[in-house]
Amino acid sequence: MTNTLKYLKFGAYLVETGLISEMEVLRARFIQKKNNLRIGELAKAKSWLNEDDIHRILIIQEETYEKFGEIAVREKYLSKEHLEELLKIQTDTYIFFGEALVKLGAISETQLIEQLKEFNKIKFQSTEG
């Protein structure tokens, strides 16, 4: 392993080790992007927000760096209960990068677990010294 591996993200690490290809990284990220919806997207799907509402909240977010949901509640676009429901949906349906790779058949669950352990060892070693 080269010393530079400790600076890589997990996908780049797997490519560097030869376990997956760059195309498989892109495919896994596409699965994540398609599945892991943002709060605004989820609220729009439930007809709780429209495009204009989302853009207004995003403009405030660009200026304040606050979380989308916090702004939406404070500005009364969403109720606290709606935000909590959206956060639960987001958490329950989230797909991690490694899960997406397994879904694609790029690696097995066993390989994922082994590689995560190895990757974390490298990351941990890089913070020690």
MDAnalysis code that builds the backbone (N, CA, C; Angstrom):
import MDAnalysis as mda
import numpy as np

u = mda.Universe.empty(387, n_residues=129, atom_resindex=np.repeat(np.arange(129), 3), trajectory=True)
u.add_TopologyAttr("name", ["N", "CA", "C"] * 129)
u.add_TopologyAttr("resid", np.arange(1, 130))
u.add_TopologyAttr("resname", ["MET", "THR", "ASN", "THR", "LEU", "LYS", "TYR", "LEU", "LYS", "PHE", "GLY", "ALA", "TYR", "LEU", "VAL", "GLU", "THR", "GLY", "LEU", "ILE", "SER", "GLU", "MET", "GLU", "VAL", "LEU", "ARG", "ALA", "ARG", "PHE", "ILE", "GLN", "LYS", "LYS", "ASN", "ASN", "LEU", "ARG", "ILE", "GLY", "GLU", "LEU", "ALA", "LYS", "ALA", "LYS", "SER", "TRP", "LEU", "ASN", "GLU", "ASP", "ASP", "ILE", "HIS", "ARG", "ILE", "LEU", "ILE", "ILE", "GLN", "GLU", "GLU", "THR", "TYR", "GLU", "LYS", "PHE", "GLY", "GLU", "ILE", "ALA", "VAL", "ARG", "GLU", "LYS", "TYR", "LEU", "SER", "LYS", "GLU", "HIS", "LEU", "GLU", "GLU", "LEU", "LEU", "LYS", "ILE", "GLN", "THR", "ASP", "THR", "TYR", "ILE", "PHE", "PHE", "GLY", "GLU", "ALA", "LEU", "VAL", "LYS", "LEU", "GLY", "ALA", "ILE", "SER", "GLU", "THR", "GLN", "LEU", "ILE", "GLU", "GLN", "LEU", "LYS", "GLU", "PHE", "ASN", "LYS", "ILE", "LYS", "PHE", "GLN", "SER", "THR", "GLU", "GLY"])
u.atoms.positions = np.array([
    [0.848, -1.188, 0.000],
    [0.000, 0.000, 0.000],
    [0.888, 1.244, 0.000],
    [0.508, 2.164, -0.835],
    [1.276, 3.405, -0.854],
    [0.813, 4.306, 0.278],
    [1.687, 5.208, 0.670],
    [1.376, 6.145, 1.744],
    [0.211, 7.050, 1.380],
    [-0.003, 7.294, 0.093],
    [-1.087, 8.191, -0.328],
    [-2.466, 7.581, -0.122],
    [-2.557, 6.274, 0.052],
    [-3.863, 5.639, 0.251],
    [-4.585, 6.188, 1.472],
    [-3.852, 6.635, 2.480],
    [-4.496, 7.140, 3.687],
    [-5.286, 8.427, 3.434],
    [-5.069, 9.073, 2.280],
    [-5.778, 10.311, 1.958],
    [-6.983, 10.087, 1.045],
    [-7.203, 8.853, 0.619],
    [-8.262, 8.559, -0.338],
    [-9.604, 8.318, 0.334],
    [-10.661, 8.590, -0.432],
    [-11.998, 8.179, -0.017],
    [-12.120, 6.690, -0.319],
    [-13.131, 6.072, 0.254],
    [-13.274, 4.618, 0.157],
    [-13.336, 4.136, -1.300],
    [-14.096, 4.822, -2.146],
    [-14.200, 4.417, -3.551],
    [-12.859, 4.469, -4.263],
    [-12.119, 5.547, -4.052],
    [-10.799, 5.680, -4.672],
    [-9.852, 4.607, -4.133],
    [-9.980, 4.308, -2.851],
    [-9.178, 3.247, -2.235],
    [-9.448, 1.909, -2.933],
    [-10.728, 1.584, -3.145],
    [-11.076, 0.310, -3.793],
    [-10.571, 0.247, -5.230],
    [-10.600, 1.378, -5.923],
    [-10.056, 1.433, -7.291],
    [-8.549, 1.230, -7.238],
    [-7.893, 1.938, -6.325],
    [-6.438, 1.854, -6.173],
    [-5.984, 0.421, -5.869],
    [-6.786, -0.294, -5.086],
    [-6.419, -1.670, -4.737],
    [-6.807, -2.654, -5.845],
    [-7.521, -2.189, -6.854],
    [-7.877, -3.041, -7.988],
    [-9.140, -3.860, -7.804],
    [-9.868, -3.631, -6.722],
    [-11.069, -4.429, -6.444],
    [-12.251, -4.014, -7.327],
    [-12.358, -2.720, -7.612],
    [-13.436, -2.226, -8.467],
    [-12.861, -1.247, -9.491],
    [-13.677, -0.936, -10.490],
    [-13.258, 0.018, -11.525],
    [-13.825, 1.408, -11.231],
    [-13.292, 2.395, -11.916],
    [-13.822, 3.759, -11.776],
    [-15.285, 3.803, -12.222],
    [-15.628, 3.012, -13.240],
    [-17.012, 2.972, -13.713],
    [-17.940, 2.438, -12.632],
    [-17.479, 1.468, -11.870],
    [-18.301, 0.937, -10.776],
    [-18.482, 1.979, -9.672],
    [-17.473, 2.808, -9.452],
    [-17.617, 3.910, -8.494],
    [-18.726, 4.843, -8.973],
    [-18.681, 5.197, -10.251],
    [-19.689, 6.099, -10.817],
    [-21.085, 5.493, -10.754],
    [-21.186, 4.214, -11.057],
    [-22.492, 3.548, -10.992],
    [-23.046, 3.521, -9.566],
    [-22.176, 3.239, -8.606],
    [-22.607, 3.220, -7.201],
    [-23.040, 4.612, -6.760],
    [-22.277, 5.629, -7.147],
    [-22.634, 7.004, -6.796],
    [-23.963, 7.400, -7.452],
    [-24.206, 6.913, -8.671],
    [-25.466, 7.197, -9.350],
    [-26.635, 6.578, -8.569],
    [-26.461, 5.355, -8.110],
    [-27.495, 4.709, -7.284],
    [-27.765, 5.554, -6.046],
    [-26.700, 6.017, -5.394],
    [-26.874, 6.867, -4.208],
    [-27.612, 8.156, -4.564],
    [-27.184, 8.803, -5.637],
    [-27.784, 10.083, -6.030],
    [-29.268, 9.916, -6.348],
    [-29.602, 8.822, -7.002],
    [-30.993, 8.558, -7.374],
    [-31.849, 8.217, -6.154],
    [-31.269, 7.527, -5.192],
    [-32.021, 7.030, -4.037],
    [-32.020, 7.976, -2.840],
    [-30.872, 8.587, -2.558],
    [-30.713, 9.384, -1.342],
    [-31.206, 10.808, -1.586],
    [-32.514, 10.968, -1.463],
    [-33.132, 12.248, -1.771],
    [-32.928, 13.250, -0.642],
    [-32.872, 14.509, -1.046],
    [-32.743, 15.603, -0.079],
    [-34.117, 15.945, 0.486],
    [-34.098, 16.662, 1.602],
    [-35.344, 17.025, 2.285],
    [-36.299, 17.764, 1.343],
    [-35.794, 18.703, 0.585],
    [-36.641, 19.451, -0.349],
    [-37.299, 18.556, -1.390],
    [-36.540, 17.603, -1.895],
    [-37.084, 16.665, -2.886],
    [-38.172, 15.791, -2.268],
    [-37.931, 15.331, -1.060],
    [-38.928, 14.505, -0.375],
    [-40.194, 15.311, -0.074],
    [-40.023, 16.561, 0.372],
    [-41.176, 17.417, 0.684],
    [-41.964, 17.743, -0.582],
    [-41.270, 17.934, -1.689],
    [-41.949, 18.204, -2.963],
    [-42.753, 16.975, -3.398],
    [-42.193, 15.798, -3.216],
    [-42.886, 14.558, -3.583],
    [-44.175, 14.383, -2.777],
    [-44.201, 14.916, -1.559],
    [-45.400, 14.841, -0.711],
    [-46.305, 16.064, -0.906],
    [-45.917, 16.939, -1.829],
    [-46.651, 18.183, -2.107],
    [-46.694, 19.126, -0.908],
    [-45.679, 19.048, -0.065],
    [-45.579, 19.952, 1.077],
    [-44.807, 21.220, 0.703],
    [-43.967, 21.119, -0.326],
    [-43.235, 22.269, -0.851],
    [-43.343, 22.252, -2.369],
    [-43.305, 23.450, -2.964],
    [-43.217, 23.529, -4.424],
    [-41.824, 24.037, -4.802],
    [-41.551, 24.124, -6.085],
    [-40.224, 24.550, -6.555],
    [-39.834, 25.925, -6.014],
    [-40.775, 26.873, -6.018],
    [-40.475, 28.216, -5.524],
    [-40.097, 28.192, -4.045],
    [-40.839, 27.428, -3.255],
    [-40.524, 27.300, -1.828],
    [-39.093, 26.774, -1.653],
    [-38.779, 25.731, -2.391],
    [-37.451, 25.110, -2.294],
    [-36.368, 26.120, -2.648],
    [-36.579, 26.871, -3.734],
    [-35.576, 27.856, -4.146],
    [-35.412, 28.974, -3.114],
    [-36.500, 29.402, -2.514],
    [-36.412, 30.428, -1.462],
    [-35.599, 29.923, -0.276],
    [-35.875, 28.692, 0.127],
    [-35.141, 28.099, 1.252],
    [-33.663, 27.941, 0.890],
    [-33.390, 27.508, -0.339],
    [-32.000, 27.333, -0.768],
    [-31.239, 28.656, -0.791],
    [-31.912, 29.731, -1.166],
    [-31.268, 31.051, -1.164],
    [-30.885, 31.444, 0.261],
    [-31.801, 31.233, 1.188],
    [-31.498, 31.522, 2.600],
    [-30.345, 30.634, 3.064],
    [-30.382, 29.375, 2.656],
    [-29.343, 28.431, 3.067],
    [-27.964, 28.868, 2.554],
    [-27.897, 29.369, 1.332],
    [-26.624, 29.834, 0.776],
    [-26.036, 30.977, 1.596],
    [-26.894, 31.788, 2.167],
    [-26.445, 32.945, 2.942],
    [-26.135, 32.608, 4.399],
    [-26.839, 31.638, 4.934],
    [-26.725, 31.363, 6.380],
    [-25.989, 30.068, 6.707],
    [-25.858, 29.164, 5.741],
    [-25.234, 27.847, 5.945],
    [-25.999, 26.982, 6.945],
    [-27.264, 27.311, 7.165],
    [-28.104, 26.506, 8.048],
    [-28.617, 25.286, 7.287],
    [-29.133, 24.319, 8.041],
    [-29.727, 23.140, 7.425],
    [-31.049, 23.509, 6.762],
    [-31.303, 22.875, 5.631],
    [-32.514, 23.132, 4.848],
    [-33.762, 23.008, 5.719],
    [-33.868, 21.901, 6.459],
    [-35.056, 21.639, 7.272],
    [-35.266, 22.664, 8.364],
    [-34.180, 23.107, 8.979],
    [-34.290, 24.117, 10.033],
    [-34.848, 25.427, 9.475],
    [-34.378, 25.808, 8.301],
    [-34.880, 27.023, 7.656],
    [-36.353, 26.849, 7.301],
    [-36.691, 25.703, 6.725],
    [-38.073, 25.442, 6.300],
    [-39.046, 25.529, 7.468],
    [-38.642, 25.038, 8.626],
    [-39.504, 25.104, 9.814],
    [-39.573, 26.536, 10.344],
    [-38.405, 27.165, 10.475],
    [-38.377, 28.531, 11.013],
    [-39.194, 29.498, 10.156],
    [-39.104, 29.337, 8.827],
    [-39.809, 30.230, 7.902],
    [-41.242, 29.757, 7.624],
    [-41.648, 28.697, 8.329],
    [-43.015, 28.159, 8.285],
    [-43.412, 27.558, 6.932],
    [-42.436, 27.027, 6.222],
    [-42.735, 26.280, 5.004],
    [-43.131, 24.850, 5.356],
    [-42.536, 24.335, 6.429],
    [-42.841, 22.986, 6.915],
    [-43.094, 23.046, 8.415],
    [-43.940, 22.138, 8.891],
    [-44.111, 22.007, 10.342],
    [-42.961, 21.150, 10.873],
    [-42.738, 21.232, 12.149],
    [-41.704, 20.409, 12.788],
    [-42.026, 18.924, 12.589],
    [-43.317, 18.581, 12.663],
    [-43.734, 17.180, 12.479],
    [-43.438, 16.703, 11.060],
    [-43.697, 17.556, 10.079],
    [-43.392, 17.182, 8.697],
    [-41.889, 16.971, 8.513],
    [-41.098, 17.874, 9.073],
    [-39.647, 17.729, 8.967],
    [-39.188, 16.426, 9.610],
    [-39.715, 16.105, 10.774],
    [-39.337, 14.859, 11.444],
    [-39.693, 13.648, 10.594],
    [-40.859, 13.689, 9.956],
    [-41.261, 12.589, 9.069],
    [-40.301, 12.478, 7.879],
    [-39.942, 13.607, 7.302],
    [-39.022, 13.605, 6.157],
    [-37.639, 13.094, 6.554],
    [-37.167, 13.494, 7.720],
    [-35.868, 13.019, 8.204],
    [-35.880, 11.515, 8.448],
    [-36.995, 10.996, 8.948],
    [-37.121, 9.550, 9.160],
    [-37.088, 8.805, 7.822],
    [-37.825, 9.324, 6.839],
    [-37.818, 8.714, 5.501],
    [-36.400, 8.728, 4.944],
    [-35.746, 9.873, 5.076],
    [-34.389, 10.018, 4.558],
    [-33.439, 9.012, 5.210],
    [-33.542, 8.868, 6.511],
    [-32.685, 7.936, 7.249],
    [-32.996, 6.482, 6.881],
    [-34.270, 6.163, 6.807],
    [-34.685, 4.777, 6.541],
    [-34.344, 4.306, 5.134],
    [-34.266, 5.211, 4.183],
    [-34.050, 4.816, 2.792],
    [-32.630, 5.077, 2.303],
    [-31.770, 5.612, 3.163],
    [-30.408, 5.981, 2.758],
    [-29.606, 4.745, 2.349],
    [-28.897, 4.859, 1.231],
    [-28.013, 3.783, 0.768],
    [-26.577, 4.284, 0.850],
    [-25.759, 3.577, 1.602],
    [-24.346, 3.910, 1.714],
    [-23.609, 3.442, 0.465],
    [-22.451, 4.037, 0.223],
    [-21.659, 3.720, -0.961],
    [-21.367, 2.222, -1.069],
    [-20.934, 1.627, 0.016],
    [-20.635, 0.188, 0.000],
    [-21.857, -0.657, -0.301],
    [-23.005, -0.256, 0.244],
    [-24.254, -0.967, -0.046],
    [-24.577, -0.902, -1.541],
    [-24.330, 0.259, -2.134],
    [-24.589, 0.418, -3.569],
    [-23.672, -0.491, -4.380],
    [-22.431, -0.625, -3.972],
    [-21.501, -1.527, -4.662],
    [-21.969, -2.971, -4.585],
    [-22.469, -3.371, -3.415],
    [-22.988, -4.736, -3.247],
    [-24.225, -4.913, -4.127],
    [-25.114, -3.932, -4.142],
    [-26.309, -3.988, -4.995],
    [-25.947, -4.183, -6.461],
    [-24.884, -3.505, -6.878],
    [-24.414, -3.606, -8.269],
    [-23.771, -4.961, -8.572],
    [-23.371, -5.654, -7.523],
    [-22.637, -6.902, -7.714],
    [-21.149, -6.665, -7.939],
    [-20.695, -5.439, -7.667],
    [-19.278, -5.109, -7.857],
    [-18.406, -5.794, -6.807],
    [-18.941, -5.937, -5.589],
    [-18.253, -6.653, -4.516],
    [-19.300, -7.396, -3.690],
    [-18.833, -8.358, -2.928],
    [-19.738, -9.096, -2.033],
    [-19.809, -8.380, -0.685],
    [-20.773, -8.765, 0.127],
    [-20.866, -8.180, 1.476],
    [-19.618, -8.503, 2.287],
    [-19.103, -9.710, 2.135],
    [-17.890, -10.113, 2.846],
    [-16.712, -9.231, 2.436],
    [-16.570, -9.007, 1.123],
    [-15.488, -8.139, 0.646],
    [-15.658, -6.716, 1.184],
    [-16.891, -6.247, 1.208],
    [-17.160, -4.908, 1.716],
    [-16.689, -4.773, 3.161],
    [-17.067, -5.725, 3.989],
    [-16.693, -5.686, 5.406],
    [-15.170, -5.737, 5.565],
    [-14.535, -6.644, 4.821],
    [-13.070, -6.770, 4.903],
    [-12.380, -5.486, 4.458],
    [-12.846, -4.934, 3.353],
    [-12.209, -3.727, 2.818],
    [-12.461, -2.496, 3.698],
    [-13.636, -2.416, 4.292],
    [-13.900, -1.309, 5.220],
    [-12.968, -1.377, 6.423],
    [-12.740, -2.598, 6.929],
    [-11.821, -2.768, 8.063],
    [-10.409, -2.311, 7.676],
    [-9.970, -2.746, 6.521],
    [-8.628, -2.387, 6.053],
    [-8.514, -0.875, 5.805],
    [-9.523, -0.316, 5.176],
    [-9.560, 1.124, 4.883],
    [-9.515, 1.929, 6.188],
    [-10.299, 1.513, 7.172],
    [-10.326, 2.223, 8.448],
    [-8.999, 2.106, 9.196],
    [-8.316, 0.970, 9.049],
    [-6.986, 0.821, 9.648],
    [-6.040, 1.869, 9.065],
    [-6.084, 1.993, 7.744],
    [-5.220, 2.962, 7.060],
    [-5.574, 4.384, 7.495],
    [-6.859, 4.690, 7.545],
    [-7.303, 6.014, 7.978],
    [-6.877, 6.293, 9.412],
    [-7.020, 5.290, 10.287],
    [-6.656, 5.461, 11.691],
    [-5.155, 5.703, 11.829],
    [-4.363, 4.928, 11.088],
    [-2.908, 5.083, 11.131],
    [-2.497, 6.480, 10.691],
    [-3.237, 7.059, 9.747],
    [-2.875, 8.385, 9.242],
    [-3.137, 9.476, 10.267],
    [-4.009, 9.214, 11.246],
    [-4.302, 10.230, 12.263],
    [-3.406, 10.086, 13.488],
    [-2.693, 8.977, 13.562],
    [-1.843, 8.745, 14.738],
    [-0.551, 9.555, 14.708],
    [0.008, 9.737, 13.543],
    [1.317, 10.362, 13.544],
    [1.392, 11.429, 12.602],
])
